Amino acid sequence: MPRDRAGKSNIPEEEMRDLSRSEIESLIDEWILNERDRRILKRRMIDGICYEPLAEEFDLSVQRVKSIVYKSKEKLFRHID
């Protein structure tokens, strides 16, 4: 099973690459309840915006944006078959 640098499986992330933009957007809308977190995750996953510009856009620290993205992606991955 493929692993990331931290030794965790990255299968869900690979499965996300096979989804269309609208499918990813639908999953985010369904499972990420906080509006700000949804917007951040969409900007990161769909638009490909880096953490630093996201931090500026949402007036958050880079570390906070990374945390939101990480936790939101983990939540999404639990719901991908």
LOMARDO-331679 format. One record per atom (N, C-alpha, C): residue in one letter; atom name; residue number from 0; x, y, z. Coordinates in Angstrom, 2 decimals, always signed. Example, Ala and Ser with C-alpha at 12.3 -4.5 7.8 and 13.67 -1.06 7.14 Angstrom:
// LOMARDO-331679
+------+------+-----+---------+---------+---------+
! code ! site ! pos !      px !      py !      pz !
+------+------+-----+---------+---------+---------+
!    A !    N !   0 !  +13.19 !   -5.69 !   +7.80 !
!    A !   CA !   0 !  +12.30 !   -4.50 !   +7.80 !
!    A !    C !   0 !  +13.20 !   -3.30 !   +7.80 !
!    S !    N !   1 !  +12.85 !   -2.25 !   +7.08 !
!    S !   CA !   1 !  +13.67 !   -1.06 !   +7.14 !
!    S !    C !   1 !  +12.90 !   +0.03 !   +7.87 !
+------+------+-----+---------+---------+---------+
//
This chain:
// LOMARDO-331679
+------+------+-----+---------+---------+---------+
! code ! site ! pos !      px !      py !      pz !
+------+------+-----+---------+---------+---------+
!    M !    N !   0 !   +0.85 !   -1.17 !   +0.00 !
!    M !   CA !   0 !   +0.00 !   +0.00 !   +0.00 !
!    M !    C !   0 !   +0.90 !   +1.24 !   +0.00 !
!    P !    N !   1 !   +0.66 !   +2.21 !   -0.89 !
!    P !   CA !   1 !   +1.48 !   +3.42 !   -0.93 !
!    P !    C !   1 !   +1.37 !   +4.20 !   +0.37 !
!    R !    N !   2 !   +2.48 !   +4.78 !   +0.79 !
!    R !   CA !   2 !   +2.52 !   +5.54 !   +2.04 !
!    R !    C !   2 !   +3.08 !   +6.92 !   +1.78 !
!    D !    N !   3 !   +2.67 !   +7.89 !   +2.61 !
!    D !   CA !   3 !   +3.26 !   +9.22 !   +2.52 !
!    D !    C !   3 !   +4.50 !   +9.26 !   +3.41 !
!    R !    N !   4 !   +5.11 !  +10.44 !   +3.54 !
!    R !   CA !   4 !   +6.35 !  +10.56 !   +4.32 !
!    R !    C !   4 !   +6.16 !  +10.21 !   +5.79 !
!    A !    N !   5 !   +4.97 !  +10.44 !   +6.31 !
!    A !   CA !   5 !   +4.70 !  +10.14 !   +7.72 !
!    A !    C !   5 !   +4.33 !   +8.68 !   +7.93 !
!    G !    N !   6 !   +4.30 !   +7.90 !   +6.84 !
!    G !   CA !   6 !   +3.99 !   +6.49 !   +6.94 !
!    G !    C !   6 !   +2.52 !   +6.17 !   +6.86 !
!    K !    N !   7 !   +1.68 !   +7.20 !   +6.65 !
!    K !   CA !   7 !   +0.25 !   +6.97 !   +6.54 !
!    K !    C !   7 !   -0.11 !   +6.58 !   +5.11 !
!    S !    N !   8 !   -1.16 !   +5.81 !   +4.97 !
!    S !   CA !   8 !   -1.63 !   +5.43 !   +3.65 !
!    S !    C !   8 !   -2.13 !   +6.66 !   +2.90 !
!    N !    N !   9 !   -1.81 !   +6.76 !   +1.60 !
!    N !   CA !   9 !   -2.32 !   +7.89 !   +0.83 !
!    N !    C !   9 !   -3.31 !   +7.42 !   -0.24 !
!    I !    N !  10 !   -3.90 !   +6.26 !   -0.04 !
!    I !   CA !  10 !   -4.90 !   +5.74 !   -0.98 !
!    I !    C !  10 !   -6.07 !   +6.71 !   -1.15 !
!    P !    N !  11 !   -6.68 !   +7.24 !   -0.09 !
!    P !   CA !  11 !   -7.81 !   +8.16 !   -0.30 !
!    P !    C !  11 !   -7.43 !   +9.36 !   -1.16 !
!    E !    N !  12 !   -6.23 !   +9.89 !   -0.96 !
!    E !   CA !  12 !   -5.82 !  +11.04 !   -1.76 !
!    E !    C !  12 !   -5.69 !  +10.65 !   -3.23 !
!    E !    N !  13 !   -5.21 !   +9.44 !   -3.49 !
!    E !   CA !  13 !   -5.14 !   +8.95 !   -4.87 !
!    E !    C !  13 !   -6.54 !   +8.82 !   -5.46 !
!    E !    N !  14 !   -7.47 !   +8.33 !   -4.65 !
!    E !   CA !  14 !   -8.85 !   +8.20 !   -5.11 !
!    E !    C !  14 !   -9.47 !   +9.56 !   -5.41 !
!    M !    N !  15 !   -9.09 !  +10.58 !   -4.64 !
!    M !   CA !  15 !   -9.60 !  +11.93 !   -4.87 !
!    M !    C !  15 !   -9.17 !  +12.44 !   -6.24 !
!    R !    N !  16 !   -7.99 !  +12.05 !   -6.69 !
!    R !   CA !  16 !   -7.49 !  +12.50 !   -8.00 !
!    R !    C !  16 !   -8.36 !  +11.98 !   -9.14 !
!    D !    N !  17 !   -9.05 !  +10.85 !   -8.90 !
!    D !   CA !  17 !   -9.90 !  +10.27 !   -9.93 !
!    D !    C !  17 !  -11.27 !  +10.93 !  -10.00 !
!    L !    N !  18 !  -11.59 !  +11.76 !   -9.03 !
!    L !   CA !  18 !  -12.90 !  +12.41 !   -9.00 !
!    L !    C !  18 !  -12.88 !  +13.70 !   -9.82 !
!    S !    N !  19 !  -14.03 !  +14.03 !  -10.37 !
!    S !   CA !  19 !  -14.15 !  +15.29 !  -11.11 !
!    S !    C !  19 !  -14.22 !  +16.45 !  -10.13 !
!    R !    N !  20 !  -14.03 !  +17.63 !  -10.67 !
!    R !   CA !  20 !  -14.12 !  +18.85 !   -9.85 !
!    R !    C !  20 !  -15.48 !  +18.93 !   -9.15 !
!    S !    N !  21 !  -16.55 !  +18.63 !   -9.87 !
!    S !   CA !  21 !  -17.89 !  +18.73 !   -9.28 !
!    S !    C !  21 !  -18.10 !  +17.65 !   -8.21 !
!    E !    N !  22 !  -17.51 !  +16.47 !   -8.39 !
!    E !   CA !  22 !  -17.63 !  +15.43 !   -7.37 !
!    E !    C !  22 !  -16.90 !  +15.82 !   -6.09 !
!    I !    N !  23 !  -15.71 !  +16.40 !   -6.23 !
!    I !   CA !  23 !  -14.96 !  +16.86 !   -5.07 !
!    I !    C !  23 !  -15.73 !  +17.97 !   -4.37 !
!    E !    N !  24 !  -16.26 !  +18.89 !   -5.15 !
!    E !   CA !  24 !  -17.03 !  +19.99 !   -4.58 !
!    E !    C !  24 !  -18.26 !  +19.47 !   -3.82 !
!    S !    N !  25 !  -18.93 !  +18.48 !   -4.37 !
!    S !   CA !  25 !  -20.10 !  +17.90 !   -3.71 !
!    S !    C !  25 !  -19.73 !  +17.23 !   -2.40 !
!    L !    N !  26 !  -18.62 !  +16.49 !   -2.40 !
!    L !   CA !  26 !  -18.15 !  +15.85 !   -1.17 !
!    L !    C !  26 !  -17.83 !  +16.88 !   -0.10 !
!    I !    N !  27 !  -17.15 !  +17.94 !   -0.50 !
!    I !   CA !  27 !  -16.81 !  +19.00 !   +0.44 !
!    I !    C !  27 !  -18.08 !  +19.63 !   +1.00 !
!    D !    N !  28 !  -19.04 !  +19.93 !   +0.13 !
!    D !   CA !  28 !  -20.29 !  +20.55 !   +0.58 !
!    D !    C !  28 !  -21.06 !  +19.64 !   +1.53 !
!    E !    N !  29 !  -20.99 !  +18.34 !   +1.29 !
!    E !   CA !  29 !  -21.74 !  +17.39 !   +2.11 !
!    E !    C !  29 !  -21.11 !  +17.16 !   +3.48 !
!    W !    N !  30 !  -19.79 !  +17.06 !   +3.53 !
!    W !   CA !  30 !  -19.13 !  +16.61 !   +4.75 !
!    W !    C !  30 !  -18.42 !  +17.68 !   +5.56 !
!    I !    N !  31 !  -18.12 !  +18.82 !   +4.97 !
!    I !   CA !  31 !  -17.45 !  +19.89 !   +5.71 !
!    I !    C !  31 !  -18.50 !  +20.94 !   +6.05 !
!    L !    N !  32 !  -18.88 !  +20.98 !   +7.32 !
!    L !   CA !  32 !  -20.03 !  +21.78 !   +7.72 !
!    L !    C !  32 !  -19.72 !  +23.26 !   +7.92 !
!    N !    N !  33 !  -18.53 !  +23.58 !   +8.35 !
!    N !   CA !  33 !  -18.15 !  +24.97 !   +8.59 !
!    N !    C !  33 !  -17.91 !  +25.68 !   +7.26 !
!    E !    N !  34 !  -18.62 !  +26.77 !   +7.04 !
!    E !   CA !  34 !  -18.54 !  +27.47 !   +5.75 !
!    E !    C !  34 !  -17.12 !  +27.95 !   +5.42 !
!    R !    N !  35 !  -16.43 !  +28.52 !   +6.40 !
!    R !   CA !  35 !  -15.06 !  +28.98 !   +6.15 !
!    R !    C !  35 !  -14.15 !  +27.82 !   +5.77 !
!    D !    N !  36 !  -14.27 !  +26.70 !   +6.49 !
!    D !   CA !  36 !  -13.44 !  +25.54 !   +6.21 !
!    D !    C !  36 !  -13.74 !  +24.98 !   +4.81 !
!    R !    N !  37 !  -15.02 !  +24.98 !   +4.43 !
!    R !   CA !  37 !  -15.40 !  +24.54 !   +3.07 !
!    R !    C !  37 !  -14.73 !  +25.41 !   +2.02 !
!    R !    N !  38 !  -14.80 !  +26.72 !   +2.22 !
!    R !   CA !  38 !  -14.19 !  +27.65 !   +1.26 !
!    R !    C !  38 !  -12.69 !  +27.45 !   +1.17 !
!    I !    N !  39 !  -12.03 !  +27.29 !   +2.33 !
!    I !   CA !  39 !  -10.58 !  +27.08 !   +2.33 !
!    I !    C !  39 !  -10.23 !  +25.78 !   +1.61 !
!    L !    N !  40 !  -10.94 !  +24.71 !   +1.92 !
!    L !   CA !  40 !  -10.63 !  +23.41 !   +1.31 !
!    L !    C !  40 !  -10.87 !  +23.44 !   -0.20 !
!    K !    N !  41 !  -11.93 !  +24.08 !   -0.64 !
!    K !   CA !  41 !  -12.18 !  +24.19 !   -2.08 !
!    K !    C !  41 !  -11.07 !  +24.99 !   -2.77 !
!    R !    N !  42 !  -10.66 !  +26.09 !   -2.16 !
!    R !   CA !  42 !   -9.60 !  +26.90 !   -2.75 !
!    R !    C !  42 !   -8.30 !  +26.10 !   -2.83 !
!    R !    N !  43 !   -8.04 !  +25.26 !   -1.83 !
!    R !   CA !  43 !   -6.81 !  +24.47 !   -1.81 !
!    R !    C !  43 !   -6.90 !  +23.29 !   -2.77 !
!    M !    N !  44 !   -7.96 !  +22.48 !   -2.66 !
!    M !   CA !  44 !   -8.05 !  +21.24 !   -3.43 !
!    M !    C !  44 !   -8.48 !  +21.45 !   -4.88 !
!    I !    N !  45 !   -9.37 !  +22.36 !   -5.12 !
!    I !   CA !  45 !   -9.91 !  +22.54 !   -6.46 !
!    I !    C !  45 !   -9.13 !  +23.61 !   -7.23 !
!    D !    N !  46 !   -8.87 !  +24.73 !   -6.57 !
!    D !   CA !  46 !   -8.18 !  +25.83 !   -7.25 !
!    D !    C !  46 !   -6.66 !  +25.74 !   -7.15 !
!    G !    N !  47 !   -6.16 !  +24.89 !   -6.23 !
!    G !   CA !  47 !   -4.73 !  +24.69 !   -6.10 !
!    G !    C !  47 !   -3.98 !  +25.85 !   -5.47 !
!    I !    N !  48 !   -4.66 !  +26.66 !   -4.67 !
!    I !   CA !  48 !   -4.03 !  +27.82 !   -4.03 !
!    I !    C !  48 !   -3.12 !  +27.32 !   -2.90 !
!    C !    N !  49 !   -1.93 !  +27.89 !   -2.80 !
!    C !   CA !  49 !   -0.96 !  +27.53 !   -1.76 !
!    C !    C !  49 !   -1.42 !  +28.06 !   -0.39 !
!    Y !    N !  50 !   -0.80 !  +27.54 !   +0.66 !
!    Y !   CA !  50 !   -1.20 !  +27.90 !   +2.02 !
!    Y !    C !  50 !   -1.01 !  +29.38 !   +2.35 !
!    E !    N !  51 !   +0.09 !  +29.96 !   +1.93 !
!    E !   CA !  51 !   +0.36 !  +31.35 !   +2.28 !
!    E !    C !  51 !   -0.69 !  +32.31 !   +1.73 !
!    P !    N !  52 !   -1.03 !  +32.21 !   +0.44 !
!    P !   CA !  52 !   -2.10 !  +33.09 !   -0.07 !
!    P !    C !  52 !   -3.46 !  +32.84 !   +0.60 !
!    L !    N !  53 !   -3.71 !  +31.57 !   +0.95 !
!    L !   CA !  53 !   -4.97 !  +31.27 !   +1.65 !
!    L !    C !  53 !   -4.98 !  +31.93 !   +3.03 !
!    A !    N !  54 !   -3.85 !  +31.89 !   +3.71 !
!    A !   CA !  54 !   -3.77 !  +32.51 !   +5.03 !
!    A !    C !  54 !   -4.06 !  +34.01 !   +4.92 !
!    E !    N !  55 !   -3.51 !  +34.64 !   +3.92 !
!    E !   CA !  55 !   -3.77 !  +36.07 !   +3.73 !
!    E !    C !  55 !   -5.23 !  +36.32 !   +3.38 !
!    E !    N !  56 !   -5.76 !  +35.51 !   +2.47 !
!    E !   CA !  56 !   -7.15 !  +35.69 !   +2.02 !
!    E !    C !  56 !   -8.15 !  +35.56 !   +3.17 !
!    F !    N !  57 !   -7.89 !  +34.60 !   +4.08 !
!    F !   CA !  57 !   -8.83 !  +34.33 !   +5.16 !
!    F !    C !  57 !   -8.40 !  +34.94 !   +6.50 !
!    D !    N !  58 !   -7.33 !  +35.74 !   +6.46 !
!    D !   CA !  58 !   -6.81 !  +36.41 !   +7.65 !
!    D !    C !  58 !   -6.54 !  +35.42 !   +8.78 !
!    L !    N !  59 !   -5.81 !  +34.35 !   +8.43 !
!    L !   CA !  59 !   -5.42 !  +33.31 !   +9.39 !
!    L !    C !  59 !   -3.92 !  +33.08 !   +9.27 !
!    S !    N !  60 !   -3.36 !  +32.39 !  +10.25 !
!    S !   CA !  60 !   -1.95 !  +32.02 !  +10.14 !
!    S !    C !  60 !   -1.82 !  +30.85 !   +9.15 !
!    V !    N !  61 !   -0.64 !  +30.71 !   +8.59 !
!    V !   CA !  61 !   -0.39 !  +29.60 !   +7.66 !
!    V !    C !  61 !   -0.61 !  +28.28 !   +8.39 !
!    Q !    N !  62 !   -0.14 !  +28.18 !   +9.63 !
!    Q !   CA !  62 !   -0.31 !  +26.95 !  +10.40 !
!    Q !    C !  62 !   -1.78 !  +26.62 !  +10.60 !
!    R !    N !  63 !   -2.62 !  +27.63 !  +10.85 !
!    R !   CA !  63 !   -4.06 !  +27.40 !  +11.04 !
!    R !    C !  63 !   -4.69 !  +26.90 !   +9.74 !
!    V !    N !  64 !   -4.31 !  +27.47 !   +8.62 !
!    V !   CA !  64 !   -4.84 !  +27.03 !   +7.33 !
!    V !    C !  64 !   -4.44 !  +25.57 !   +7.07 !
!    K !    N !  65 !   -3.18 !  +25.24 !   +7.34 !
!    K !   CA !  65 !   -2.72 !  +23.86 !   +7.15 !
!    K !    C !  65 !   -3.51 !  +22.90 !   +8.02 !
!    S !    N !  66 !   -3.78 !  +23.30 !   +9.25 !
!    S !   CA !  66 !   -4.55 !  +22.48 !  +10.17 !
!    S !    C !  66 !   -5.97 !  +22.27 !   +9.66 !
!    I !    N !  67 !   -6.60 !  +23.33 !   +9.19 !
!    I !   CA !  67 !   -7.96 !  +23.23 !   +8.65 !
!    I !    C !  67 !   -7.99 !  +22.29 !   +7.45 !
!    V !    N !  68 !   -7.04 !  +22.45 !   +6.54 !
!    V !   CA !  68 !   -6.98 !  +21.60 !   +5.34 !
!    V !    C !  68 !   -6.76 !  +20.15 !   +5.74 !
!    Y !    N !  69 !   -5.81 !  +19.89 !   +6.63 !
!    Y !   CA !  69 !   -5.50 !  +18.53 !   +7.06 !
!    Y !    C !  69 !   -6.73 !  +17.87 !   +7.69 !
!    K !    N !  70 !   -7.35 !  +18.54 !   +8.66 !
!    K !   CA !  70 !   -8.49 !  +17.96 !   +9.36 !
!    K !    C !  70 !   -9.68 !  +17.76 !   +8.41 !
!    S !    N !  71 !   -9.89 !  +18.70 !   +7.51 !
!    S !   CA !  71 !  -11.00 !  +18.59 !   +6.57 !
!    S !    C !  71 !  -10.78 !  +17.46 !   +5.58 !
!    K !    N !  72 !   -9.54 !  +17.31 !   +5.10 !
!    K !   CA !  72 !   -9.24 !  +16.21 !   +4.18 !
!    K !    C !  72 !   -9.40 !  +14.86 !   +4.87 !
!    E !    N !  73 !   -8.97 !  +14.76 !   +6.12 !
!    E !   CA !  73 !   -9.14 !  +13.52 !   +6.88 !
!    E !    C !  73 !  -10.62 !  +13.16 !   +6.97 !
!    K !    N !  74 !  -11.45 !  +14.16 !   +7.24 !
!    K !   CA !  74 !  -12.89 !  +13.94 !   +7.33 !
!    K !    C !  74 !  -13.45 !  +13.45 !   +5.99 !
!    L !    N !  75 !  -13.02 !  +14.07 !   +4.90 !
!    L !   CA !  75 !  -13.48 !  +13.65 !   +3.58 !
!    L !    C !  75 !  -13.05 !  +12.23 !   +3.26 !
!    F !    N !  76 !  -11.79 !  +11.92 !   +3.56 !
!    F !   CA !  76 !  -11.25 !  +10.60 !   +3.21 !
!    F !    C !  76 !  -12.00 !   +9.47 !   +3.91 !
!    R !    N !  77 !  -12.54 !   +9.75 !   +5.10 !
!    R !   CA !  77 !  -13.32 !   +8.73 !   +5.80 !
!    R !    C !  77 !  -14.61 !   +8.37 !   +5.05 !
!    H !    N !  78 !  -15.04 !   +9.24 !   +4.14 !
!    H !   CA !  78 !  -16.31 !   +9.03 !   +3.45 !
!    H !    C !  78 !  -16.14 !   +8.61 !   +1.99 !
!    I !    N !  79 !  -14.92 !   +8.36 !   +1.59 !
!    I !   CA !  79 !  -14.67 !   +7.91 !   +0.21 !
!    I !    C !  79 !  -14.59 !   +6.38 !   +0.22 !
!    D !    N !  80 !  -15.34 !   +5.78 !   -0.63 !
!    D !   CA !  80 !  -15.32 !   +4.30 !   -0.73 !
!    D !    C !  80 !  -14.17 !   +3.84 !   -1.59 !
+------+------+-----+---------+---------+---------+
//
